[in-house]
Amino acid sequence: MSVTETDLTETEQGELLEESRLQEPALPEEDRAPAAGPGDGEDIPVPPGAPRALLRSLLAPHKARVVLAMLMITVQQAALQVGPLLVSYAIDRGIPALRSHDWGPLIAVTAGYLGCAAVATLLQRSFIRLSGVINQAILLEMRKRIFRHAQALSLDFHERYTSGRIISRATSDVDTVRELLNEGLQELLSVILSVVYIAVLLVVMDWRLGLASLASVVPIYLFTRGYRRRSQAIYRRSRTAVAQVIVRFTETMNGIRPVQAFRREAANEEAFAVSNGEYTDANAQGLLSMAQFVASSRATANIWITGVVVWGAVLVTQGSLQLGVLAAFVLYLRRLFDPVDQVAMFLNSYQSASAALEKIAGLLAHEPSVPEPGEPVTLPAKTQDAIPGRAVDFDGVAFAYRTGKQVLPRFDLRIPAGQSVAVVGATGAGKSTLAKLLARFYDPTEGRVALDGVDLRELSTPDLRRGVVMVTQESFLFSGTVAENIAIGRPDATREEVEEAARAIGAYEFIAALPEGFDTDVRKRGGRISAGQRQLVAFARALLADPAVLILDEATSSLDVPGEQAVQRAMTTVLAGRTAVIIAHRLSTVEIADRVLVMDQGLVVEDGTPADLISGTGRFARLHAAWRDSLV
Amino acid sequence: MSTQQDSRPAPQAPDESPPQTPPQPRPHSATRSLLRLWPYVRPIRWFLTASTVSALLASLSALVIPLVLKDIVDGPVAHRDTAGLWQQGVLLLVLGLLEAGLFGLRRWFVARPLAGVERRMRADLYAKLQRLPVSFHDRWASGQLLSRATSDMYTIRLFLAFPLVFLIVNSMVFLTGIGIMFTLDWQLALITVLPAAPLIVLCSYFERRYSAAARLSQDQNGDLATVLEESVLGIRILKSFGRHRTMAARYRAQAELLRETELKKARLLANLWAVIVGLPELALGASLAVGVVQVAHGSTTAGTLVGFLSTALSLRWPVESLGWLLAYSNEAATATDRFYEVMDARPADAEDGPVREGTAVAVAAGSTTASAAPARDGIRLTDVRFRYPDAPAGSPDLLRGLDLHVRSGETMALVGLTGSGKTTLTALLPRLYEIDGGRITLDGTDIREIPRARLRELVSMAFEDPTLFSASVSENVLMGAPEASEEALERALDVAQAQFVRALPEGTATQVGEQGLSLSGGQRQRLALARAVVGAPEFLVLDDPLSALDVHTEALVEQALRQVLAETTALVVAHRPSTVLLADRVALLAEGRIAAVGTHHELLESNPEYRELMSGERTGGGAGTASGEGTEDGSLVR
């Protein structure tokens, strides 16, 4: 609920707004993005001017509306500030006129007052509506851009920039900007306008009193600046502390099994008490510094009012000031000082919003390292009776991380259409990198990866994704039904095709046994799906996509032997003739491949058919012998 | 300021709410909900009182200021009395300083106490949640719990700081102000007060609708966040299948829904403000006109008119505020309800029978001294029945009369098809879930008679999904046995082949987890294994402990693990023949029972189902689910 201030404010309202503004932008992040750690600030370099450019590009389509809104608020404030002037006029002119039975001035004043009230009211209403339209359009556009951009960014970016941070960009940071747009800007405009109007009126009514009143700007500015500095430091402290609280909290709740199994309750409580205490302390400090600011700024305002009133009264007694003017002064002065708290608060809100905008701009300015082609090339069409697989070529490919760390030294590799290749090797040998290059999650630093002779970088995204599908070890399920999760492989698939894919991979039975079968919501009750079952769903998805090249990156790690065999069966039946790259640490999987690559420190050290390698004396032969022994 | 996020997948529908917390009749009195805060408010009640009194005095002195202004205009100014002016000036100054000081004091009184209330409530919630059974956590999304610990706490604190105080203060100020206005000029007062009634009614009408819209927007915000979260977490899948456009369309649709709601909010707010600004202005305009007439006729003074208008303006805030103070109180009531939804849930030990201290001690003693014979019975499950509390009605129990005996010192492998209940069975031993029937004994003692802490000390676990906490490597491993020595830590790391930690930037002191270095699945799994074995536990439960390891590492871990297993009684969930070979005997879980027990070779010979599970060879005519028939012959072995 947002209450904006327009007229004579009471302190508390300002205070409440103040407090809520100080704390509220922190909340959405607390809810949604527990992963956002304190390292948040040092993520990606923001190109200078990016936030400004972002703001401009967001506002550009609404220029006319923005101008109209500004106009409305200007007139509205003018209408609103006329009130005391009319009171003064009524007292100085209306009363004497009435005493001489002249109703004219009074009627004029009353009509003017009511007219101004009506204009101010209607304009206020229109302004809120119009600015709502503008703000929401901007926010929608900003959300869409962040989402699209996050999706377009390449995988290496997602691996560095944790999910929590992207989420907090699109949630809490957007919310912070929304706060500013919804309340802050309107308030700032009103406050600035009212201060300007009042200042002008005061000086015009009586320049001596007017200037004296305006001199109060100096001490109040100093108080506000001091408060802002303090509150900024406290705000930062409180953000860090709350991040700690959130991390501890979510970690405990997500890991409740190990927590209970390892009796961490008491130790956790102690650790939590520290973070909680730190957060509480920061909060209390914030409240105290606000108390101090409220007291000192209000005291200053009241001292000033007293001074001006007393001086004004002296002037009236000396006859150099009219009584009505003094009355108007009294009324205006209270209005002048009321928004002080709000200005302080606006500054806080502005500060966090500009920080948020900067982070958003930084994200949006980040170029995807795997860009879509400017002029996409299509894959050569398949003849009727050709095998469905496509040939893969790594031509002089090398890959290094941005840090310069070499992962794959320059190499050539050709996988003929329809061949299934198993890649084995220890952790860190570069197997996954090879797979990610083929799926174009990364682009090679040197050389090219080609599908049927077409460089992956020139393929349009839909073509590429129809051609190459990768199933990874982590098998994330999206909220929705099991059937919907499988249908991600091919959204236009019929229910029969979805079920057929599940059947082919041996997942049909367990899915059918779920409370609502294929329509069971994976996030709802009874949707308890084990790691192995999730992997089967991921496979069914890949099966449905029916790609020319299938990459399995440790995609069978949680499967039991029958599950793995179902996958292998599917590879030789439903997926027969597809080109396949299989990364597995189960040698049983390797055996079905046409060819085995053994990798070590980024190099392919052995390459041959499984039978050849097993009968040889290389690493694979040794590994295989050990594995055979274990089977007994 | 609505802070709830009910859109997360969580038990919101009545049929999904936890059985321990019967769905509360929703439209129940907000006052009653808020009264439940008393235990937390009680310790700070005097601070709150002091704060309320300060606020009241401050507000009243603000009300008196216009009266002094009136006196200045009517007295010294009208009579050209400079001496009187100074007196009044001093009075004005004192009142102004009083007002400012009291408002400061009001906040000062409650700043620390209220932060303390928030802290206590959050600490209590956290402590309670840690002690609630795992089945409770299964039902509640952690986001839901988190919003209770953060935004709801904040809502409650803000309620205690403002709405509670100002509901009292503003009502009194309003009444006092009206009294003053009536003393000044009853006719003008009547004109001014008249619009107050429609103002309050309209305000609270719009506030209610606004609250509803705000709640809706919170929900939609949650939905939007969910789509976003999933699209980021599942980015590999989306990219792999080229589905980001579909997802973007979904996101856009959600975002547009949210915009509609926000626009509705803006329209309501616009109306609300029109009322708040418009009505009092109209009333003031009318009283100005009437006042001028009265002054002209000499029935009232110019000073009175100034004082009156000034007072009337001061009363706008108390009137306007009423609507949203009430709305906020409602929100705080909801937050309190949400807090107590968790606090009222029954902790894991609520249904515990009397703990037989003697036996517990006997078990404890058994770990050090090889005492009486029954204390060396190993793990024995007798007729164990279990179903998840949220399993759909009508589905069969997951475990139905399961019997299993792991002899003391023996390692038993537990195998079975995906989804047969292996992981569930392991969770029953440390009582992460409570069995629904039968009994489980450790060295002859029923686990329900062993205090939980002691039980979990006896039984050490490695979970299928290895969770690391935000702490150093050594802290993570030593969770298994806080008192373990440096050598024990090193030994455990060696067993788990987790030597890689020594190459980390700060060795075992390196921070890992959410806020630290992120480790690969295999590395986490090895640390989880080290955690399980570090304390040389009496009973060891390992859930597929080697699944994420490459062949080479797996072989090394197996070798080292054999020595650990030789000294403990262990139950190891296995998917692979290589893991099975760690065990002395194997138990086959099927259809909720142990279908067969024997050595790997015995079962390979005698049990077709086991053979299929281990080698994948299908035997007999058993296509599809061969396990159905397997149960009967399997049970003979037992």
Interface residues (C-beta under 8 A of the other chain):
Chain A: M1 S2 V3 T4 T6 D7 L8 T9 E10 T11 E12 Q13 E15 L16 E19 S20 Q23 E24 L27 P28 E30 D31 R32 P34 A35 G37 P38 G39 L80 G83 L86 V87 A90 I91 G94 I95 L98 R99 L106 V109 T110 Y113 L114 C116 A117 A118 A120 T121 L122 Q124 R125 S126 F127 I128 R129 S131 G132 V133 N135 Q136 A137 L139 L140 R143 K144 F147 R148 A150 Q151 A152 L155 H158 S163 I166 I167 A170 T171 D175 V242 V245 I246 V247 R248 F249 T250 E251 T252 M253 N254 G255 I256 R257 P258 V259 Q260 A261 F262 R263 R264 E265 A267 N268 E269 F272 A273 N276 G277 Y279 T280 D281 N283 A284 L287 L288 M290 A291 Q292 V294 A295 S296 R298 A299 A301 N302 I303 I305 T306 V309 V310 A313 V314 V316 T317 L323 G324 L326 A327 V330 L331 R334 V424 G425 A426 T427 A439 F441 T461 P462 L464 R465 R466 V469 M470 V471 T472 Q473 E474 F476 F478 S479 I488 G489 P491 E509 F510 P515 R523 K524 R525 G526 R528 S530 A531 G532 Q533 L536 A538 R541 A545 S557 S558 L559 D560 V561 P562 G563 E564 Q565 H585 R586 L587 S588 L623 A626 W627 S630 L631 V632
Chain B: M1 S2 T3 Q5 P9 E16 A55 A58 S59 A62 L69 I72 V73 P76 V77 R80 D81 T82 L85 W86 G89 L92 L93 L95 G96 L97 E99 A100 G101 F103 G104 L105 R106 R107 W108 V110 A111 R112 L114 A115 G116 E118 R119 R122 A123 Y126 A127 L129 Q130 R131 V134 H137 S142 G143 L145 L146 S147 A149 T150 S151 Y154 L158 A161 F162 F166 E207 Y210 S211 A214 N221 G222 L224 A225 T226 L228 E229 E230 S231 V232 L233 G234 I235 R236 I237 L238 K239 S240 F241 G242 R243 H244 T246 M247 A248 Y251 R252 A255 E256 R259 E262 L263 K265 A266 R267 L269 A270 N271 W273 A274 V277 G278 E281 L282 L284 G285 A286 L288 A289 V292 V293 V295 A296 H297 A302 L305 V306 L309 S310 L313 S314 R316 W317 P318 E320 S321 W324 A327 Y328 A348 Y388 D390 A391 P392 S395 V415 L417 T418 G419 T423 A427 P430 L432 R452 A453 R456 E457 V459 S460 M461 F463 E464 D465 T467 F469 S470 M479 G480 P482 G513 E514 Q515 S520 G521 G522 A528 R531 D544 S547 A548 L549 D550 V551 H552 T553 E554 A555 E558 H575 R576 P577 S578 L581 H600 H601 E612 L613 M614 S615 G616 G624 T625
